[in-house]
Amino acid sequence: MAPLDIAMLEERYKAVKAGIPPHVTLVAVSKTRTVAEIQALYDLGHRAFGENYPQELRDKQPMLPRDIEWHFIGHLQTNKVKYIAPFAHLVHGVDSTKLLDELDRRAMQNGRVQQVLLQVHIATEETKHGFSGDEVEALLQRAWTWPSLRLRGLMGMASNTADQDQVKEEFRGLSGLFTRLKGGADRPDFDVLSMGMSGDAPLAIAAGSTMVRIGTAIFGERG
Ligand SMILES: *Cc1c(COP(=O)(O)O)cnc(C)c1O
């Protein structure tokens, strides 16, 4: 493993921050990164971190400061909810009612209210997860079914393609859905639209993202 270059980390972090307007939350994606790397970014003042693997997050969390906001951004299996339920700040990729049920059950057990985002399938790739727009709309109608959850908004991943117009269209579609769901039913705490990563954050922000998930541009290429 390369030694930790804090000057480089700071330079990258500042460059990323400079491209993000104040109304957009930056989640630093720290999957596969060491505790030392995360601590270094924390020491630069950053607090919101995103992880993809439940056991990895469970293992790192106790070694790092308590006031970190941990975002779970990966695909979550119901049998792994227990690892993150005691402390997760926001779960981004919720893509099934089974998962909503389990998150609600575990939140209740932990005496917490769990904030979640519903993942919407916007990419052309079949491998990406998520609900359709109609499904999300139906779920919001019965949000009371999950008393220990708070549905804070939507999350999406655009296609992994060089075609910028396609990516733009996918983000615009998700943003339109978000605005419609938020406005139509007057939901003041339905206010998070998580879209955009290192490669496509500018397009996502232009389309209305309120939260970007950025790993590589801050920490460098993953090994
Ligand atoms: C890994 C990951 C990111 C960050 O990707 P980078 O290209 O490193 O910025 C964002 N969102 C999700 C869901 C991820 O899995």
The ligand as an SDF file (V2000), in Angstrom:
LIG
                    3D

 15 15  0  0  0  0  0  0  0  0999 V2000
  -18.1020    3.4350   -5.3900 C   0  0  0  0  0  0  0  0  0  0  0  0
  -19.3580    4.2180   -5.4890 C   0  0  0  0  0  0  0  0  0  0  0  0
  -19.3460    5.6110   -5.6450 C   0  0  0  0  0  0  0  0  0  0  0  0
  -18.0730    6.3970   -5.7960 C   0  0  0  0  0  0  0  0  0  0  0  0
  -17.4920    6.1450   -7.0350 O   0  0  0  0  0  0  0  0  0  0  0  0
  -16.2220    6.9830   -7.5230 P   0  0  0  0  0  0  0  0  0  0  0  0
  -16.2080    6.7640   -8.9870 O   0  0  0  0  0  0  0  0  0  0  0  0
  -15.0340    6.4170   -6.8310 O   0  0  0  0  0  0  0  0  0  0  0  0
  -16.4570    8.4060   -7.1580 O   0  0  0  0  0  0  0  0  0  0  0  0
  -20.5550    6.2740   -5.6560 C   0  0  0  0  0  0  0  0  0  0  0  0
  -21.7240    5.6370   -5.5270 N   0  0  0  0  0  0  0  0  0  0  0  0
  -21.7780    4.2990   -5.3910 C   0  0  0  0  0  0  0  0  0  0  0  0
  -23.1060    3.6490   -5.2630 C   0  0  0  0  0  0  0  0  0  0  0  0
  -20.6100    3.5510   -5.3740 C   0  0  0  0  0  0  0  0  0  0  0  0
  -20.6800    2.2230   -5.2650 O   0  0  0  0  0  0  0  0  0  0  0  0
  1  2  1  0
  2  3  1  0
  2 14  2  0
  3  4  1  0
  3 10  2  0
  4  5  1  0
  5  6  1  0
  6  7  2  0
  6  8  1  0
  6  9  1  0
 10 11  1  0
 11 12  2  0
 12 13  1  0
 12 14  1  0
 14 15  1  0
M  END
$$$$
